[in-house]
């Protein structure tokens, strides 16, 4: 899992500390100027390497970085919906995810 150092302030103790907090990235795989795939992960480097085995892309864009997994998953779902149903790129590999759809790894709300 990827972590980032963040400053946590405890109101009751009126002190702060730096903690390592997991981060979730929503990213877009690109081939030239075409969108290929949208995904969300807490292990970006591993996930990109995994995509190299089954997706044809030459770059990726980190669309957002979130500390909350549900917010990241919601952002991913919205992007998939917009890209798949409005932009409609020729080689887009995501399928539209219906609201309330569940998989073993993710819950889309």
N, C-alpha and C positions, 0 to 999 in steps of 0.2 A: 504494500500500500504506500502511496506517496503521502508525505507529510510536509507541512509548512509550519514554521515557527510563528506563533501569534501571541500577542500580549493579552493576557487575561487579567481583568481587574476584579478583585473581590470587594464588593461594596461594604460588607459587614466588617471585614478586617481592615479596610481601606489600604490595601496593598495590592501590588500587581506582580505577576510572574509571567515568564515566557514559557509557553507549553508547545508541544508538537501536536498539531491538529490535522486529521486526515483531510485531503482535498480531493474533489471530484471534478474532472474536466469533461466538458462537452466539446467534441471536436468534429471536424468535417474533413473527410478524405477527398482529395482533388486529383484530377487527371487533366493537366493543362488548366483551362478555366472552367472545367465542368465538375459539378458536384457529383461524387460517386457514392458516398456513404456518410451517415451521421451516427455517432455513438457517444457513450458516456462511460467513464472508467475512473477508478482510483489508482490504476497502475498503467499510466500512459505509455511508458517505454515498452513494457511487455505486450500491451495490446497492439501497438503499432507493428511490432515485430511479428505478432500473430497474423495481422492483416496482410503482411507481405506474402504469406503463403497462399492466400486465396482471393485477393482483391488486386485489381490493376489500378494503382494510383502512383503519383509521383511527388505529392506533397500533402501536408495537412495543415489545417488552421485550428488553433484553439479558440473556440467561440466563447466559452465562459469557464470560469473557475469558481467553484462553489464549495462552501464548508458544509452545506447541508445536502445529503444524498437525494432526498425527495425533491428538492428544488432543482438539482441537476437533472434528475430523471424527467421532471416536468418540462424543463427546457428542451431536453432531447426530444421528447414526444411532440412538442409544439413545432420544433424545427423539421422533424420528419413529416409532419402533417403539412406544413407550409410548402416545403420543398417538393414533396411527392404529389400534392394536389394542386398547387398553384404554379410553381416554376416548372415542374415535370421534366427534369433533365433526362436525356435519352438513356444513359447508363446508370441511373440511380438504383442502388441495390437494396435499399430499405423498403420494407412493406409498410403501408399505413397501419398504425397500431390503434385499434379501437379503444375508446375510453373504458377503463375498468378491466382491461386485459391483464392477465397475470401470467408470468413465466416463473420457473424455479428461481431464476436469478433476480428478476425485477418485478416491481408492481407499478403499473402505469395508472395514475389517477387523473 
